[in-house]
Amino acid sequence: MKKVLISLLALTASMAAFAQTNATQTEVNQYGQKVVSVPVHPTLQDGILVFQNKDANYKMWFDVRIQGDAAAFFGYDKNLTQIGNGMNLRRTRFAVKAQIDENWYGEFDTDWTSGTPEIKDAILEYTGIENLSIKMGNFKENFSIQRNTTSRYLMFMERAMVTYLAPSRHLGVNLKYSLPAWWISAGVFGPELEGSEMQTLFEDGNKDYGLNEGLSYTGKVVWRPLHDMSNGSLHIGAAVSYREPKLTNEAYNAVRYSTRNSTGVNRKKYLDTDAIKYLDHELAYTAEIAGHYEGLRYEAAYIARNPYLDASKSSVKILHPAYGWYAQASYMLFGGKQNYDAGGAKYTRVRRGQDWGDVELCARVDYLNLNIAQEYMGGSAYGYALGLNFYPSENVKFVINYQFNDQDVFANGKGEQDGTDKTAKNPYCTGYDEAGNVTKFPGLVAKNSKSKGVDYHMIACRFQVAF
């Protein structure tokens, strides 16, 4: 009996000590200030280490992501260009995220792929008003569903070409109001603070010339008529953005439209307008539709971006918008489910259908046209892609992509469109002239040229891990 009593006393004492370590305490921090101290408990949530105290509404976690790519290119005219096969690390991300209390959230996200850190997201968010979010810092503007979908949940290795025209991360403030059927966002944004080069442009323009940083005003509305469905969704959205010239542009009062296609392994930018000078402002706009049912998901969008020039300085008389579109769909082959993030108005992680994982079959067609003026023929291209995504676990993804790129003769990098300017900046060859010789100037490409534009096939693969 005595041993039992001693054991009960020991158990009671240990439970009291445990309770005490979980109680709120007052401590003195490293600055000599009294602070409220609460314990946090580590948990593993689908492979992500999370430190949290539910009573204090506190949660902090690391978000690490690595994407490694390899690609091979074939089926192109090697007299016109050479495309190097290769591999790279597409993204190496490290982020710290924290729900500080019931109303405040903070995030700091960096990318280390270049060997030096680049700021991606630096966010403070307030959610203390029902259905309303107020976000400030450096983050993606709410404009394009595909641009705003995180790279870890994309259908394909790269986004459709036209999403380059959609605004990405900029420093600013944004208000978002989210209801089951409606989602509304509006924000004011300044410069892009992606890396040291952007930061230098911003600071030098301010210091040396006293230039304004340039503001943008972006708004978006989404209607979700099937919000009551538990296994499906329908997303219909539209957005518009009025954009002043940025200090971080190609040059002040200028803008450049350019993009790679297929993969980051091929570093050539065939689609490129070069710097469009004497910019007064831009107007970007989009319409999009997306949805899912069980394991099926689809998404399509039209995006355009129209530069308006200062007529008192520019000799360009006719200027068309840069524009394009894409349509894509995917299906989980072994019972997996697609998922819609209502708060973010975008699609998120799939749910695997089998213990061993699942496979997602994807298809996409996309188009981009940067031929906006006789003086700025940036080229146009179609892309036709097929993909397979294998999800062996919640944190690991393997991707295989095939893509065929069909480009016009003006998709020649920073080249001239007609051949009158012999000082063009190393344009890529895109065809043959009347004499059958390779030419760097699209205006000299013969009607019977055996190649009209750099068309090529690609096979690429990716591994991805998040932890």
C-alpha positions in Angstrom: 0.0 0.0 0.0 2.9 2.3 0.9 4.4 1.8 -2.6 1.1 2.6 -4.2 0.8 5.8 -2.3 4.4 6.8 -3.2 3.7 6.0 -6.9 0.5 8.1 -6.9 2.3 11.0 -5.3 5.1 10.8 -7.8 2.6 10.7 -10.7 0.7 13.7 -9.3 3.9 15.7 -8.9 5.0 14.9 -12.5 1.5 15.9 -13.8 1.7 19.2 -11.9 5.2 19.9 -13.3 4.0 19.1 -16.8 1.0 21.4 -16.3 3.3 24.2 -15.0 5.5 23.9 -18.1 2.4 24.4 -20.3 1.2 27.4 -18.4 1.6 31.1 -19.3 4.6 32.6 -17.5 6.3 35.9 -17.1 10.0 36.0 -18.0 12.7 38.6 -18.7 14.0 38.7 -22.3 17.5 39.5 -23.6 16.8 43.2 -23.4 15.8 43.1 -19.8 12.1 43.5 -20.5 9.3 41.4 -18.8 7.5 39.4 -21.4 4.6 36.9 -21.5 6.1 33.4 -22.2 4.0 30.5 -23.5 5.2 27.1 -24.6 5.0 25.9 -28.2 4.7 22.3 -29.2 6.3 20.7 -32.3 4.0 18.7 -34.6 4.6 17.2 -38.0 1.8 18.1 -40.5 2.1 16.1 -43.7 5.9 16.3 -43.5 6.1 20.0 -42.4 7.5 20.7 -39.0 5.1 23.2 -37.2 5.6 24.9 -33.8 2.3 25.9 -32.3 0.3 26.9 -29.3 -3.4 26.6 -30.1 -4.5 28.4 -26.9 -2.4 31.4 -27.9 -3.4 31.2 -31.6 0.3 31.0 -32.5 1.8 28.8 -35.3 5.2 29.1 -36.9 6.7 26.8 -39.6 9.5 26.7 -42.3 8.6 26.3 -45.9 11.4 24.8 -48.0 11.1 23.8 -51.6 13.6 22.5 -54.1 12.9 21.9 -57.8 15.5 20.4 -60.1 15.0 20.3 -63.9 16.5 18.6 -66.9 15.5 19.1 -70.6 16.5 18.0 -74.1 15.5 19.8 -77.3 15.1 18.3 -80.8 13.4 18.6 -84.2 14.6 22.1 -85.0 16.6 23.6 -87.9 20.2 23.7 -86.6 21.3 26.0 -89.4 19.1 28.7 -87.7 20.1 28.2 -84.0 21.5 25.8 -81.5 19.6 24.9 -78.3 21.6 23.4 -75.5 20.3 20.5 -73.5 21.0 20.7 -69.8 19.8 20.7 -66.2 19.5 23.2 -63.5 18.0 24.0 -60.1 14.8 25.9 -61.0 13.9 27.0 -57.5 15.6 26.6 -54.0 13.2 28.4 -51.7 13.4 29.0 -47.9 10.6 30.7 -46.1 9.6 31.4 -42.5 5.8 31.8 -41.9 4.0 32.6 -38.7 0.4 33.1 -37.5 1.5 35.5 -34.8 -1.9 35.6 -33.0 -5.6 35.4 -34.0 -5.4 38.5 -36.2 -1.8 38.9 -37.5 0.2 36.8 -40.0 3.8 37.3 -41.2 5.9 35.7 -43.9 9.4 36.0 -45.3 10.3 34.0 -48.4 13.6 33.9 -50.3 15.1 32.1 -53.3 18.7 31.0 -53.3 19.0 29.5 -56.8 21.4 32.2 -58.1 23.7 31.7 -55.1 22.6 34.9 -53.4 19.3 35.4 -51.7 16.4 37.1 -53.6 13.4 38.4 -51.8 10.2 36.8 -52.9 7.5 37.4 -50.3 7.8 39.8 -47.3 4.3 40.1 -45.9 2.4 41.4 -43.0 -1.3 40.5 -43.1 -4.3 41.5 -40.8 -7.4 39.3 -40.7 -9.2 40.6 -37.7 -12.3 41.7 -39.6 -14.6 38.9 -40.8 -14.1 38.0 -44.5 -11.5 40.8 -44.9 -7.8 40.6 -45.4 -5.4 43.5 -45.4 -2.0 42.6 -46.7 1.1 44.8 -47.1 4.7 44.1 -48.2 6.2 42.4 -51.2 3.8 39.8 -52.7 2.0 38.8 -55.9 -0.7 41.1 -57.2 -4.2 39.4 -57.4 -4.5 39.4 -61.2 -4.0 36.0 -62.8 -5.1 32.7 -61.3 -2.2 30.9 -62.9 0.4 33.6 -61.9 -1.0 33.4 -58.3 -0.9 29.6 -58.1 2.3 28.6 -56.3 4.9 26.8 -58.4 4.6 23.6 -56.3 0.9 23.1 -57.5 1.2 24.0 -61.2 0.0 21.5 -63.8 3.2 22.0 -65.9 6.8 22.7 -65.1 6.3 26.3 -66.3 3.3 28.6 -66.6 1.8 29.4 -70.0 3.7 32.0 -71.9 1.0 34.7 -71.7 1.2 34.8 -67.9 4.3 36.8 -68.3 2.0 39.7 -69.1 0.3 39.3 -65.7 1.8 41.4 -62.9 3.7 39.4 -60.4 5.3 40.4 -57.1 5.5 44.1 -56.2 5.7 46.2 -53.0 2.3 47.4 -52.0 -0.9 47.1 -50.0 -3.9 45.0 -50.9 -7.5 44.5 -49.5 -9.3 41.3 -50.2 -13.0 40.5 -49.3 -13.9 36.8 -49.6 -17.4 35.4 -49.4 -18.5 31.9 -50.6 -19.9 33.1 -53.9 -17.9 36.3 -54.4 -14.2 37.2 -54.0 -13.0 40.8 -54.5 -9.5 42.3 -54.4 -8.0 45.7 -54.8 -4.5 47.0 -54.3 -1.9 49.7 -54.9 1.6 48.6 -55.8 5.0 50.2 -56.4 8.3 48.7 -57.5 9.4 45.1 -57.9 12.0 44.2 -55.3 13.2 40.8 -56.5 17.0 41.0 -56.3 20.0 43.2 -55.9 19.8 44.5 -59.5 16.2 45.7 -59.0 17.1 47.3 -55.7 20.0 49.2 -57.3 17.8 50.5 -60.1 15.2 51.7 -57.6 17.7 53.4 -55.3 19.8 55.0 -58.1 16.7 56.4 -59.8 15.6 57.9 -56.6 19.0 59.3 -55.5 20.4 60.5 -58.8 17.3 61.8 -60.6 14.5 62.1 -57.9 12.3 59.9 -60.0 8.9 58.6 -58.8 8.8 54.9 -58.2 5.7 54.4 -60.3 2.4 53.1 -58.9 0.0 50.4 -60.2 -3.7 50.0 -59.3 -5.0 46.4 -59.6 -8.5 45.0 -59.0 -10.0 41.6 -59.4 -13.5 40.1 -59.0 -14.3 36.4 -58.9 -17.7 34.7 -59.0 -18.1 31.1 -57.7 -21.6 29.9 -58.5 -20.9 26.3 -57.4 -19.6 27.2 -54.0 -22.0 24.8 -52.3 -20.5 21.8 -54.0 -18.1 19.8 -51.8 -16.5 17.9 -54.7 -16.4 20.6 -57.4 -16.0 24.3 -58.1 -16.5 26.9 -60.8 -14.3 30.0 -60.9 -15.1 32.9 -63.2 -12.9 35.9 -62.8 -11.8 39.2 -64.4 -9.1 41.7 -63.5 -7.7 45.0 -64.6 -4.5 46.9 -63.7 -3.5 50.5 -64.5 0.3 50.7 -64.4 2.6 53.7 -64.3 6.3 53.4 -65.5 8.5 51.7 -62.9 12.0 52.6 -61.8 12.8 48.9 -62.1 11.7 48.7 -65.8 14.2 48.2 -68.6 14.7 52.0 -68.5 12.7 54.7 -66.9 9.6 55.6 -69.0 10.1 52.3 -70.9 8.9 48.8 -70.7 10.0 45.5 -72.3 7.9 42.4 -73.0 9.9 39.2 -73.2 9.6 35.6 -72.0 11.1 32.2 -72.3 8.9 29.2 -73.2 8.9 25.5 -72.2 11.5 25.6 -69.5 14.2 27.6 -67.8 16.9 25.3 -69.1 16.7 27.0 -72.6 17.9 30.5 -71.7 17.0 32.0 -75.1 14.2 34.5 -75.1 12.8 34.2 -78.6 9.8 36.4 -77.8 11.1 39.8 -77.0 10.1 43.4 -77.9 13.2 45.0 -76.5 12.7 48.3 -74.6 9.5 50.2 -75.7 10.5 53.8 -75.1 8.5 56.9 -74.0 6.0 54.9 -72.0 3.2 57.0 -70.4 1.3 54.1 -68.8 0.0 50.5 -69.3 -3.3 48.9 -69.0 -3.5 45.2 -68.3 -6.6 43.1 -68.3 -7.7 39.5 -68.1 -10.7 37.2 -68.1 -10.5 33.6 -66.8 -12.6 30.5 -66.1 -11.6 27.5 -64.1 -13.2 24.6 -62.4 -12.9 21.1 -61.1 -15.1 18.0 -60.4 -13.6 15.2 -58.4 -10.2 14.4 -60.2 -10.8 16.6 -63.2 -9.6 20.2 -63.4 -9.6 22.8 -66.2 -8.5 26.4 -66.6 -8.4 28.9 -69.4 -7.6 32.7 -69.6 -7.1 35.6 -72.0 -4.6 38.2 -70.9 -3.6 41.4 -72.6 -1.3 44.3 -71.8 -1.5 47.6 -73.7 1.4 50.1 -73.5 0.4 53.8 -74.1 3.2 56.0 -75.3 3.9 59.8 -74.9 2.7 61.1 -78.3 4.9 64.2 -77.9 8.1 62.1 -77.8 7.3 58.8 -79.6 7.1 58.4 -83.4 5.1 55.2 -83.1 1.7 55.9 -84.4 -0.1 52.5 -84.2 0.4 50.3 -81.2 -1.5 47.1 -80.5 -1.8 45.3 -77.2 0.4 42.4 -76.4 -2.0 39.5 -75.8 -2.4 35.8 -75.6 -4.4 32.9 -74.1 -4.2 29.4 -72.7 -6.4 26.4 -72.1 -5.4 23.5 -70.0 -6.9 20.5 -68.2 -5.8 17.6 -66.0 -7.2 14.4 -64.5 -6.1 12.2 -61.6 -5.9 8.7 -63.0 -6.2 6.7 -59.8 -9.0 8.2 -57.8 -7.3 11.4 -56.6 -9.1 14.6 -56.1 -8.5 18.2 -57.1 -8.9 21.0 -54.5 -9.8 24.7 -54.7 -8.5 27.3 -52.2 -11.5 29.6 -51.7 -9.5 32.1 -49.7 -6.9 32.5 -52.3 -9.2 32.0 -55.3 -6.9 29.5 -56.9 -6.2 25.8 -56.9 -4.1 24.0 -54.4 -2.6 20.6 -53.5 -4.2 17.5 -55.0 -5.3 14.7 -52.8 -3.8 11.3 -53.8 -6.1 8.4 -54.6 -3.9 5.5 -53.5 -1.6 4.6 -50.7 1.3 4.5 -53.1 0.4 7.9 -54.6 -1.4 9.0 -57.8 -0.7 10.1 -61.4 -2.0 13.3 -63.0 -2.4 13.5 -66.8 -2.2 17.1 -68.2 -2.7 18.8 -71.6 -2.3 22.5 -72.6 -2.4 24.8 -75.6 -1.2 28.4 -75.2 -0.5 31.4 -77.5 1.4 34.7 -77.1 1.6 37.6 -79.5 4.2 40.4 -78.9 3.9 41.8 -82.4 2.5 45.1 -81.1 3.8 47.6 -83.7 5.9 47.8 -86.9 8.7 49.2 -84.7 8.2 46.5 -82.0 7.7 43.1 -83.5 8.5 40.9 -80.5 7.2 37.6 -82.2 4.4 35.2 -81.6 4.3 31.5 -80.7 2.0 28.6 -80.0 2.8 26.0 -77.4 1.3 22.4 -77.3 2.1 20.5 -74.2 1.4 17.1 -72.5 2.4 16.3 -69.0 2.5 13.5 -66.4 2.8 14.3 -62.6 3.5 11.5 -60.2 2.8 12.1 -56.5 4.4 9.4 -54.4 3.9 11.4 -51.1 2.4 14.6 -49.9 5.8 16.3 -50.2 7.4 14.8 -53.3 6.5 15.3 -57.0 8.0 14.0 -60.2 7.1 15.7 -63.5 7.5 14.8 -67.2 6.6 17.4 -69.9 6.6 17.2 -73.7 6.1 20.5 -75.6 6.2 21.6 -79.2 6.8 25.3 -79.8 5.6 26.9 -83.1 7.1 30.4 -83.5 6.8 33.0 -86.2 9.8 34.7 -88.0 9.7 37.7 -85.6 10.4 35.5 -82.6 14.1 36.3 -82.9 15.1 37.8 -79.6 15.9 41.5 -79.6 16.2 41.5 -83.4 14.9 43.9 -85.9 11.7 43.1 -87.8 12.6 44.2 -91.3 16.4 44.2 -91.9 16.8 48.0 -92.2 18.8 48.3 -89.0 22.1 46.5 -89.4 23.1 47.2 -85.8 20.4 44.9 -84.4 21.4 43.2 -81.1 22.4 39.6 -82.1 19.0 38.5 -83.3 18.4 34.7 -83.7 18.1 33.5 -87.3 14.5 32.6 -88.2 14.6 31.6 -91.9 16.2 31.7 -95.3 16.2 34.6 -97.9 15.4 34.4 -101.6 19.0 33.2 -102.3 18.6 30.3 -99.8 20.9 31.8 -97.3 20.2 32.0 -93.6 19.2 35.5 -92.6 19.0 37.3 -89.3 16.3 39.7 -90.5 12.7 38.4 -90.5 11.7 40.9 -93.3 14.1 39.1 -95.7 12.7 35.6 -95.0 11.5 34.3 -98.4 7.9 33.0 -98.8 9.2 29.6 -99.8 11.8 29.4 -97.0 12.0 25.9 -95.7 12.0 27.2 -92.1 9.9 30.1 -90.9 10.7 30.6 -87.3 12.5 28.5 -84.8 10.2 25.6 -84.1 11.3 22.9 -81.7 10.3 19.9 -79.5 11.2 19.5 -75.9 11.2 16.6 -73.4 11.8 17.8 -69.8 11.5 16.4 -66.3 11.5 17.7 -62.7 11.9 16.5 -59.2 10.3 18.5 -56.4 10.5 18.2 -52.6 8.9 20.4 -50.0 9.5 20.2 -46.3 
